[in-house]
Amino acid sequence: MTEQLPEKMVELPEKTRAFLAGLRLDELKTLEAIIEMPAEDVREGFRMVRDMRTVGKFMRWLLLSMIALFVGSIMLYENIQKAIGYLKGGPAP
């Protein structure tokens, strides 16, 4: 079994070998745990992470848009007040 292991590593692409060689011990344990899980559970986990990132991006842009809308409405209100004051003749001396 140990004789086949180096042979299998040689068959792997160079990028894959470099990736596997650079893994830390905790990362290897995570990969081993993922391998033991059913494939559908792994797919669901990756989908869930992807969906959570998508929702996070959406919420960030939603919050930024709400702040921009708030600040923009305040600026619009102030400028409308200035325009109305200008049309009425401005402050009396």
Biopython code that builds the backbone (N, CA, C, O; Angstrom):
import numpy as np
from Bio.PDB.StructureBuilder import StructureBuilder

atoms = [
    (1, "MET", "N", (0.820, -1.186, 0.000)),
    (1, "MET", "CA", (0.000, 0.000, 0.000)),
    (1, "MET", "C", (0.869, 1.257, 0.000)),
    (1, "MET", "O", (0.582, 2.206, -0.730)),
    (2, "THR", "N", (1.935, 1.273, 0.817)),
    (2, "THR", "CA", (2.795, 2.453, 0.859)),
    (2, "THR", "C", (3.599, 2.601, -0.419)),
    (2, "THR", "O", (4.017, 3.705, -0.767)),
    (3, "GLU", "N", (3.823, 1.479, -1.131)),
    (3, "GLU", "CA", (4.548, 1.566, -2.393)),
    (3, "GLU", "C", (3.696, 2.234, -3.458)),
    (3, "GLU", "O", (4.232, 2.889, -4.351)),
    (4, "GLN", "N", (2.389, 2.084, -3.382)),
    (4, "GLN", "CA", (1.501, 2.681, -4.375)),
    (4, "GLN", "C", (1.307, 4.179, -4.134)),
    (4, "GLN", "O", (1.020, 4.923, -5.072)),
    (5, "LEU", "N", (1.459, 4.618, -2.911)),
    (5, "LEU", "CA", (1.200, 6.017, -2.581)),
    (5, "LEU", "C", (2.099, 6.982, -3.356)),
    (5, "LEU", "O", (1.575, 7.915, -3.965)),
    (6, "PRO", "N", (3.424, 6.806, -3.365)),
    (6, "PRO", "CA", (4.242, 7.728, -4.157)),
    (6, "PRO", "C", (3.910, 7.655, -5.642)),
    (6, "PRO", "O", (3.957, 8.666, -6.343)),
    (7, "GLU", "N", (3.574, 6.463, -6.119)),
    (7, "GLU", "CA", (3.226, 6.322, -7.530)),
    (7, "GLU", "C", (1.963, 7.119, -7.849)),
    (7, "GLU", "O", (1.872, 7.745, -8.905)),
    (8, "LYS", "N", (0.993, 7.096, -6.941)),
    (8, "LYS", "CA", (-0.230, 7.869, -7.152)),
    (8, "LYS", "C", (0.059, 9.366, -7.114)),
    (8, "LYS", "O", (-0.545, 10.135, -7.861)),
    (9, "MET", "N", (0.976, 9.778, -6.250)),
    (9, "MET", "CA", (1.316, 11.198, -6.177)),
    (9, "MET", "C", (1.986, 11.669, -7.466)),
    (9, "MET", "O", (1.792, 12.810, -7.885)),
    (10, "VAL", "N", (2.772, 10.798, -8.094)),
    (10, "VAL", "CA", (3.440, 11.162, -9.340)),
    (10, "VAL", "C", (2.415, 11.348, -10.450)),
    (10, "VAL", "O", (2.610, 12.179, -11.337)),
    (11, "GLU", "N", (1.330, 10.590, -10.413)),
    (11, "GLU", "CA", (0.298, 10.682, -11.443)),
    (11, "GLU", "C", (-0.508, 11.974, -11.347)),
    (11, "GLU", "O", (-1.149, 12.380, -12.316)),
    (12, "LEU", "N", (-0.479, 12.616, -10.189)),
    (12, "LEU", "CA", (-1.255, 13.845, -10.008)),
    (12, "LEU", "C", (-0.611, 15.010, -10.750)),
    (12, "LEU", "O", (0.606, 15.033, -10.938)),
    (13, "PRO", "N", (-1.423, 15.975, -11.172)),
    (13, "PRO", "CA", (-0.846, 17.180, -11.793)),
    (13, "PRO", "C", (0.024, 17.949, -10.795)),
    (13, "PRO", "O", (-0.144, 17.828, -9.582)),
    (14, "GLU", "N", (0.938, 18.724, -11.321)),
    (14, "GLU", "CA", (1.893, 19.460, -10.483)),
    (14, "GLU", "C", (1.183, 20.410, -9.518)),
    (14, "GLU", "O", (1.574, 20.518, -8.356)),
    (15, "LYS", "N", (0.143, 21.097, -9.992)),
    (15, "LYS", "CA", (-0.581, 22.036, -9.122)),
    (15, "LYS", "C", (-1.238, 21.303, -7.957)),
    (15, "LYS", "O", (-1.262, 21.811, -6.836)),
    (16, "THR", "N", (-1.770, 20.113, -8.219)),
    (16, "THR", "CA", (-2.422, 19.335, -7.166)),
    (16, "THR", "C", (-1.400, 18.876, -6.141)),
    (16, "THR", "O", (-1.654, 18.942, -4.938)),
    (17, "ARG", "N", (-0.250, 18.411, -6.605)),
    (17, "ARG", "CA", (0.799, 17.983, -5.678)),
    (17, "ARG", "C", (1.278, 19.148, -4.815)),
    (17, "ARG", "O", (1.500, 18.983, -3.615)),
    (18, "ALA", "N", (1.437, 20.327, -5.423)),
    (18, "ALA", "CA", (1.873, 21.499, -4.662)),
    (18, "ALA", "C", (0.814, 21.889, -3.630)),
    (18, "ALA", "O", (1.146, 22.278, -2.511)),
    (19, "PHE", "N", (-0.457, 21.784, -4.011)),
    (19, "PHE", "CA", (-1.545, 22.103, -3.086)),
    (19, "PHE", "C", (-1.543, 21.147, -1.901)),
    (19, "PHE", "O", (-1.628, 21.579, -0.751)),
    (20, "LEU", "N", (-1.447, 19.857, -2.175)),
    (20, "LEU", "CA", (-1.461, 18.862, -1.104)),
    (20, "LEU", "C", (-0.225, 18.971, -0.214)),
    (20, "LEU", "O", (-0.311, 18.751, 0.994)),
    (21, "ALA", "N", (0.911, 19.307, -0.798)),
    (21, "ALA", "CA", (2.139, 19.431, -0.009)),
    (21, "ALA", "C", (2.084, 20.643, 0.920)),
    (21, "ALA", "O", (2.739, 20.654, 1.963)),
    (22, "GLY", "N", (1.311, 21.661, 0.551)),
    (22, "GLY", "CA", (1.240, 22.874, 1.358)),
    (22, "GLY", "C", (0.176, 22.860, 2.436)),
    (22, "GLY", "O", (0.026, 23.842, 3.162)),
    (23, "LEU", "N", (-0.570, 21.764, 2.560)),
    (23, "LEU", "CA", (-1.645, 21.711, 3.556)),
    (23, "LEU", "C", (-1.092, 21.540, 4.964)),
    (23, "LEU", "O", (-0.110, 20.831, 5.185)),
    (24, "ARG", "N", (-1.749, 22.209, 5.913)),
    (24, "ARG", "CA", (-1.403, 22.041, 7.327)),
    (24, "ARG", "C", (-2.142, 20.818, 7.868)),
    (24, "ARG", "O", (-3.010, 20.259, 7.197)),
    (25, "LEU", "N", (-1.790, 20.414, 9.079)),
    (25, "LEU", "CA", (-2.379, 19.222, 9.683)),
    (25, "LEU", "C", (-3.884, 19.380, 9.883)),
    (25, "LEU", "O", (-4.642, 18.448, 9.615)),
    (26, "ASP", "N", (-4.322, 20.544, 10.348)),
    (26, "ASP", "CA", (-5.759, 20.740, 10.570)),
    (26, "ASP", "C", (-6.531, 20.748, 9.251)),
    (26, "ASP", "O", (-7.681, 20.313, 9.201)),
    (27, "GLU", "N", (-5.903, 21.241, 8.192)),
    (27, "GLU", "CA", (-6.552, 21.221, 6.880)),
    (27, "GLU", "C", (-6.683, 19.788, 6.359)),
    (27, "GLU", "O", (-7.685, 19.438, 5.736)),
    (28, "LEU", "N", (-5.670, 18.969, 6.616)),
    (28, "LEU", "CA", (-5.754, 17.562, 6.222)),
    (28, "LEU", "C", (-6.872, 16.849, 6.973)),
    (28, "LEU", "O", (-7.594, 16.040, 6.390)),
    (29, "LYS", "N", (-7.021, 17.145, 8.264)),
    (29, "LYS", "CA", (-8.101, 16.535, 9.047)),
    (29, "LYS", "C", (-9.462, 16.957, 8.507)),
    (29, "LYS", "O", (-10.394, 16.154, 8.459)),
    (30, "THR", "N", (-9.573, 18.212, 8.104)),
    (30, "THR", "CA", (-10.833, 18.691, 7.524)),
    (30, "THR", "C", (-11.135, 17.959, 6.225)),
    (30, "THR", "O", (-12.269, 17.535, 5.999)),
    (31, "LEU", "N", (-10.129, 17.810, 5.371)),
    (31, "LEU", "CA", (-10.337, 17.079, 4.112)),
    (31, "LEU", "C", (-10.718, 15.625, 4.369)),
    (31, "LEU", "O", (-11.572, 15.075, 3.674)),
    (32, "GLU", "N", (-10.093, 15.004, 5.357)),
    (32, "GLU", "CA", (-10.436, 13.618, 5.685)),
    (32, "GLU", "C", (-11.875, 13.523, 6.175)),
    (32, "GLU", "O", (-12.584, 12.575, 5.835)),
    (33, "ALA", "N", (-12.311, 14.493, 6.968)),
    (33, "ALA", "CA", (-13.695, 14.490, 7.454)),
    (33, "ALA", "C", (-14.673, 14.700, 6.304)),
    (33, "ALA", "O", (-15.743, 14.092, 6.281)),
    (34, "ILE", "N", (-14.317, 15.548, 5.358)),
    (34, "ILE", "CA", (-15.188, 15.790, 4.205)),
    (34, "ILE", "C", (-15.292, 14.546, 3.342)),
    (34, "ILE", "O", (-16.360, 14.244, 2.808)),
    (35, "ILE", "N", (-14.190, 13.822, 3.202)),
    (35, "ILE", "CA", (-14.192, 12.609, 2.378)),
    (35, "ILE", "C", (-15.130, 11.561, 2.959)),
    (35, "ILE", "O", (-15.771, 10.821, 2.213)),
    (36, "GLU", "N", (-15.217, 11.492, 4.287)),
    (36, "GLU", "CA", (-16.064, 10.486, 4.932)),
    (36, "GLU", "C", (-17.548, 10.835, 4.852)),
    (36, "GLU", "O", (-18.395, 9.956, 5.013)),
    (37, "MET", "N", (-17.875, 12.100, 4.605)),
    (37, "MET", "CA", (-19.278, 12.523, 4.557)),
    (37, "MET", "C", (-19.905, 12.112, 3.228)),
    (37, "MET", "O", (-19.205, 11.957, 2.227)),
    (38, "PRO", "N", (-21.232, 11.935, 3.222)),
    (38, "PRO", "CA", (-21.908, 11.665, 1.943)),
    (38, "PRO", "C", (-21.743, 12.851, 0.989)),
    (38, "PRO", "O", (-21.693, 14.004, 1.417)),
    (39, "ALA", "N", (-21.660, 12.553, -0.293)),
    (39, "ALA", "CA", (-21.400, 13.586, -1.294)),
    (39, "ALA", "C", (-22.484, 14.660, -1.296)),
    (39, "ALA", "O", (-22.190, 15.840, -1.487)),
    (40, "GLU", "N", (-23.723, 14.258, -1.088)),
    (40, "GLU", "CA", (-24.819, 15.237, -1.103)),
    (40, "GLU", "C", (-24.692, 16.222, 0.060)),
    (40, "GLU", "O", (-24.985, 17.406, -0.102)),
    (41, "ASP", "N", (-24.261, 15.749, 1.224)),
    (41, "ASP", "CA", (-24.071, 16.643, 2.368)),
    (41, "ASP", "C", (-22.955, 17.653, 2.099)),
    (41, "ASP", "O", (-23.054, 18.817, 2.485)),
    (42, "VAL", "N", (-21.907, 17.202, 1.442)),
    (42, "VAL", "CA", (-20.793, 18.100, 1.118)),
    (42, "VAL", "C", (-21.266, 19.168, 0.138)),
    (42, "VAL", "O", (-20.961, 20.349, 0.300)),
    (43, "ARG", "N", (-22.019, 18.742, -0.886)),
    (43, "ARG", "CA", (-22.552, 19.706, -1.856)),
    (43, "ARG", "C", (-23.455, 20.723, -1.174)),
    (43, "ARG", "O", (-23.379, 21.918, -1.457)),
    (44, "GLU", "N", (-24.308, 20.247, -0.279)),
    (44, "GLU", "CA", (-25.218, 21.145, 0.445)),
    (44, "GLU", "C", (-24.432, 22.136, 1.305)),
    (44, "GLU", "O", (-24.798, 23.308, 1.397)),
    (45, "GLY", "N", (-23.364, 21.669, 1.928)),
    (45, "GLY", "CA", (-22.539, 22.564, 2.743)),
    (45, "GLY", "C", (-21.899, 23.659, 1.910)),
    (45, "GLY", "O", (-21.894, 24.824, 2.307)),
    (46, "PHE", "N", (-21.355, 23.288, 0.751)),
    (46, "PHE", "CA", (-20.747, 24.289, -0.119)),
    (46, "PHE", "C", (-21.793, 25.249, -0.668)),
    (46, "PHE", "O", (-21.537, 26.448, -0.780)),
    (47, "ARG", "N", (-22.972, 24.732, -1.012)),
    (47, "ARG", "CA", (-24.059, 25.603, -1.478)),
    (47, "ARG", "C", (-24.468, 26.588, -0.393)),
    (47, "ARG", "O", (-24.708, 27.765, -0.662)),
    (48, "MET", "N", (-24.544, 26.088, 0.843)),
    (48, "MET", "CA", (-24.945, 26.947, 1.953)),
    (48, "MET", "C", (-23.927, 28.075, 2.160)),
    (48, "MET", "O", (-24.311, 29.226, 2.371)),
    (49, "VAL", "N", (-22.655, 27.754, 2.102)),
    (49, "VAL", "CA", (-21.621, 28.778, 2.258)),
    (49, "VAL", "C", (-21.707, 29.788, 1.123)),
    (49, "VAL", "O", (-21.625, 30.993, 1.359)),
    (50, "ARG", "N", (-21.871, 29.311, -0.102)),
    (50, "ARG", "CA", (-21.992, 30.207, -1.254)),
    (50, "ARG", "C", (-23.214, 31.111, -1.112)),
    (50, "ARG", "O", (-23.135, 32.311, -1.378)),
    (51, "ASP", "N", (-24.340, 30.538, -0.693)),
    (51, "ASP", "CA", (-25.563, 31.325, -0.529)),
    (51, "ASP", "C", (-25.424, 32.350, 0.585)),
    (51, "ASP", "O", (-25.927, 33.467, 0.468)),
    (52, "MET", "N", (-24.744, 31.978, 1.666)),
    (52, "MET", "CA", (-24.545, 32.928, 2.766)),
    (52, "MET", "C", (-23.669, 34.098, 2.322)),
    (52, "MET", "O", (-23.907, 35.237, 2.724)),
    (53, "ARG", "N", (-22.677, 33.829, 1.510)),
    (53, "ARG", "CA", (-21.834, 34.908, 0.989)),
    (53, "ARG", "C", (-22.637, 35.823, 0.078)),
    (53, "ARG", "O", (-22.468, 37.042, 0.106)),
    (54, "THR", "N", (-23.515, 35.228, -0.734)),
    (54, "THR", "CA", (-24.363, 36.025, -1.620)),
    (54, "THR", "C", (-25.300, 36.914, -0.813)),
    (54, "THR", "O", (-25.452, 38.096, -1.121)),
    (55, "VAL", "N", (-25.921, 36.361, 0.204)),
    (55, "VAL", "CA", (-26.819, 37.144, 1.056)),
    (55, "VAL", "C", (-26.034, 38.240, 1.770)),
    (55, "VAL", "O", (-26.531, 39.357, 1.913)),
    (56, "GLY", "N", (-24.835, 37.944, 2.213)),
    (56, "GLY", "CA", (-23.999, 38.954, 2.862)),
    (56, "GLY", "C", (-23.687, 40.121, 1.935)),
    (56, "GLY", "O", (-23.748, 41.278, 2.350)),
    (57, "LYS", "N", (-23.356, 39.823, 0.688)),
    (57, "LYS", "CA", (-23.097, 40.888, -0.285)),
    (57, "LYS", "C", (-24.355, 41.716, -0.525)),
    (57, "LYS", "O", (-24.296, 42.943, -0.598)),
    (58, "PHE", "N", (-25.495, 41.034, -0.647)),
    (58, "PHE", "CA", (-26.754, 41.739, -0.867)),
    (58, "PHE", "C", (-27.064, 42.661, 0.308)),
    (58, "PHE", "O", (-27.443, 43.815, 0.107)),
    (59, "MET", "N", (-26.907, 42.161, 1.528)),
    (59, "MET", "CA", (-27.208, 42.970, 2.710)),
    (59, "MET", "C", (-26.263, 44.169, 2.808)),
    (59, "MET", "O", (-26.681, 45.255, 3.207)),
    (60, "ARG", "N", (-25.012, 43.980, 2.451)),
    (60, "ARG", "CA", (-24.055, 45.090, 2.480)),
    (60, "ARG", "C", (-24.491, 46.189, 1.514)),
    (60, "ARG", "O", (-24.493, 47.367, 1.871)),
    (61, "TRP", "N", (-24.863, 45.802, 0.279)),
    (61, "TRP", "CA", (-25.298, 46.792, -0.700)),
    (61, "TRP", "C", (-26.637, 47.408, -0.322)),
    (61, "TRP", "O", (-26.877, 48.583, -0.600)),
    (62, "LEU", "N", (-27.505, 46.634, 0.303)),
    (62, "LEU", "CA", (-28.784, 47.171, 0.758)),
    (62, "LEU", "C", (-28.563, 48.234, 1.831)),
    (62, "LEU", "O", (-29.172, 49.301, 1.778)),
    (63, "LEU", "N", (-27.707, 47.955, 2.792)),
    (63, "LEU", "CA", (-27.410, 48.919, 3.853)),
    (63, "LEU", "C", (-26.760, 50.171, 3.279)),
    (63, "LEU", "O", (-27.120, 51.288, 3.652)),
    (64, "LEU", "N", (-25.808, 49.990, 2.377)),
    (64, "LEU", "CA", (-25.149, 51.131, 1.755)),
    (64, "LEU", "C", (-26.147, 51.971, 0.962)),
    (64, "LEU", "O", (-26.080, 53.200, 0.989)),
    (65, "SER", "N", (-27.059, 51.326, 0.265)),
    (65, "SER", "CA", (-28.080, 52.047, -0.500)),
    (65, "SER", "C", (-29.021, 52.812, 0.415)),
    (65, "SER", "O", (-29.408, 53.938, 0.102)),
    (66, "MET", "N", (-29.392, 52.219, 1.536)),
    (66, "MET", "CA", (-30.283, 52.898, 2.486)),
    (66, "MET", "C", (-29.604, 54.146, 3.059)),
    (66, "MET", "O", (-30.238, 55.193, 3.189)),
    (67, "ILE", "N", (-28.331, 54.038, 3.398)),
    (67, "ILE", "CA", (-27.599, 55.195, 3.925)),
    (67, "ILE", "C", (-27.501, 56.280, 2.858)),
    (67, "ILE", "O", (-27.709, 57.459, 3.148)),
    (68, "ALA", "N", (-27.184, 55.884, 1.619)),
    (68, "ALA", "CA", (-27.081, 56.855, 0.528)),
    (68, "ALA", "C", (-28.431, 57.517, 0.261)),
    (68, "ALA", "O", (-28.484, 58.720, 0.005)),
    (69, "LEU", "N", (-29.505, 56.763, 0.317)),
    (69, "LEU", "CA", (-30.843, 57.322, 0.119)),
    (69, "LEU", "C", (-31.179, 58.315, 1.227)),
    (69, "LEU", "O", (-31.746, 59.374, 0.957)),
    (70, "PHE", "N", (-30.842, 57.989, 2.451)),
    (70, "PHE", "CA", (-31.096, 58.881, 3.585)),
    (70, "PHE", "C", (-30.327, 60.192, 3.427)),
    (70, "PHE", "O", (-30.906, 61.272, 3.549)),
    (71, "VAL", "N", (-29.031, 60.097, 3.157)),
    (71, "VAL", "CA", (-28.207, 61.297, 3.006)),
    (71, "VAL", "C", (-28.665, 62.105, 1.792)),
    (71, "VAL", "O", (-28.733, 63.332, 1.853)),
    (72, "GLY", "N", (-28.977, 61.424, 0.697)),
    (72, "GLY", "CA", (-29.446, 62.116, -0.502)),
    (72, "GLY", "C", (-30.762, 62.835, -0.282)),
    (72, "GLY", "O", (-30.951, 63.942, -0.786)),
    (73, "SER", "N", (-31.674, 62.229, 0.462)),
    (73, "SER", "CA", (-32.959, 62.883, 0.717)),
    (73, "SER", "C", (-32.777, 64.111, 1.602)),
    (73, "SER", "O", (-33.472, 65.110, 1.415)),
    (74, "ILE", "N", (-31.866, 64.058, 2.552)),
    (74, "ILE", "CA", (-31.587, 65.237, 3.386)),
    (74, "ILE", "C", (-31.019, 66.364, 2.528)),
    (74, "ILE", "O", (-31.421, 67.519, 2.672)),
    (75, "MET", "N", (-30.092, 66.035, 1.643)),
    (75, "MET", "CA", (-29.505, 67.054, 0.775)),
    (75, "MET", "C", (-30.556, 67.644, -0.160)),
    (75, "MET", "O", (-30.571, 68.854, -0.387)),
    (76, "LEU", "N", (-31.425, 66.810, -0.698)),
    (76, "LEU", "CA", (-32.487, 67.288, -1.580)),
    (76, "LEU", "C", (-33.437, 68.212, -0.820)),
    (76, "LEU", "O", (-33.828, 69.256, -1.341)),
    (77, "TYR", "N", (-33.806, 67.846, 0.388)),
    (77, "TYR", "CA", (-34.702, 68.666, 1.215)),
    (77, "TYR", "C", (-34.085, 70.044, 1.484)),
    (77, "TYR", "O", (-34.767, 71.064, 1.380)),
    (78, "GLU", "N", (-32.806, 70.068, 1.827)),
    (78, "GLU", "CA", (-32.142, 71.347, 2.097)),
    (78, "GLU", "C", (-32.098, 72.221, 0.855)),
    (78, "GLU", "O", (-32.328, 73.428, 0.939)),
    (79, "ASN", "N", (-31.808, 71.631, -0.295)),
    (79, "ASN", "CA", (-31.730, 72.419, -1.522)),
    (79, "ASN", "C", (-33.104, 72.894, -1.975)),
    (79, "ASN", "O", (-33.216, 73.981, -2.544)),
    (80, "ILE", "N", (-34.140, 72.119, -1.742)),
    (80, "ILE", "CA", (-35.496, 72.571, -2.063)),
    (80, "ILE", "C", (-35.857, 73.758, -1.177)),
    (80, "ILE", "O", (-36.463, 74.719, -1.650)),
    (81, "GLN", "N", (-35.492, 73.701, 0.099)),
    (81, "GLN", "CA", (-35.744, 74.831, 0.998)),
    (81, "GLN", "C", (-35.001, 76.083, 0.528)),
    (81, "GLN", "O", (-35.555, 77.181, 0.574)),
    (82, "LYS", "N", (-33.766, 75.930, 0.082)),
    (82, "LYS", "CA", (-33.000, 77.067, -0.427)),
    (82, "LYS", "C", (-33.663, 77.654, -1.668)),
    (82, "LYS", "O", (-33.750, 78.875, -1.805)),
    (83, "ALA", "N", (-34.132, 76.793, -2.573)),
    (83, "ALA", "CA", (-34.779, 77.264, -3.799)),
    (83, "ALA", "C", (-36.076, 77.999, -3.476)),
    (83, "ALA", "O", (-36.353, 79.038, -4.075)),
    (84, "ILE", "N", (-36.864, 77.493, -2.558)),
    (84, "ILE", "CA", (-38.109, 78.161, -2.167)),
    (84, "ILE", "C", (-37.793, 79.508, -1.522)),
    (84, "ILE", "O", (-38.472, 80.497, -1.796)),
    (85, "GLY", "N", (-36.787, 79.557, -0.681)),
    (85, "GLY", "CA", (-36.375, 80.824, -0.064)),
    (85, "GLY", "C", (-35.904, 81.822, -1.098)),
    (85, "GLY", "O", (-36.182, 83.015, -0.977)),
    (86, "TYR", "N", (-35.194, 81.356, -2.113)),
    (86, "TYR", "CA", (-34.723, 82.242, -3.175)),
    (86, "TYR", "C", (-35.897, 82.784, -3.975)),
    (86, "TYR", "O", (-35.917, 83.968, -4.313)),
    (87, "LEU", "N", (-36.878, 81.936, -4.284)),
    (87, "LEU", "CA", (-38.042, 82.363, -5.057)),
    (87, "LEU", "C", (-38.920, 83.335, -4.270)),
    (87, "LEU", "O", (-39.569, 84.188, -4.876)),
    (88, "LYS", "N", (-38.961, 83.237, -2.979)),
    (88, "LYS", "CA", (-39.761, 84.143, -2.145)),
    (88, "LYS", "C", (-39.048, 85.475, -1.925)),
    (88, "LYS", "O", (-39.642, 86.396, -1.364)),
    (89, "GLY", "N", (-37.848, 85.596, -2.332)),
    (89, "GLY", "CA", (-37.142, 86.865, -2.208)),
    (89, "GLY", "C", (-36.044, 86.873, -1.172)),
    (89, "GLY", "O", (-35.406, 87.906, -0.971)),
    (90, "GLY", "N", (-35.806, 85.792, -0.526)),
    (90, "GLY", "CA", (-34.726, 85.729, 0.444)),
    (90, "GLY", "C", (-35.096, 86.379, 1.755)),
    (90, "GLY", "O", (-36.227, 86.831, 1.927)),
    (91, "PRO", "N", (-34.164, 86.432, 2.678)),
    (91, "PRO", "CA", (-34.453, 87.012, 3.996)),
    (91, "PRO", "C", (-34.614, 88.530, 3.902)),
    (91, "PRO", "O", (-33.947, 89.190, 3.105)),
    (92, "ALA", "N", (-35.498, 89.064, 4.719)),
    (92, "ALA", "CA", (-35.723, 90.518, 4.742)),
    (92, "ALA", "C", (-34.600, 91.200, 5.516)),
    (92, "ALA", "O", (-34.180, 90.709, 6.564)),
    (93, "PRO", "N", (-34.105, 92.346, 4.995)),
    (93, "PRO", "CA", (-33.002, 93.025, 5.695)),
    (93, "PRO", "C", (-33.432, 93.720, 6.961)),
    (93, "PRO", "O", (-32.606, 94.327, 7.643)),
]
sb = StructureBuilder()
sb.init_structure("model")
sb.init_model(0)
sb.init_chain("A")
sb.init_seg("    ")
for serial, (resi, resn, name, xyz) in enumerate(atoms, 1):
    if name == "N":
        sb.init_residue(resn, " ", resi, " ")
    sb.init_atom(name, np.array(xyz, "f"), 0.0, 1.0, " ", f" {name:<3s}", serial, name[0])
structure = sb.get_structure()
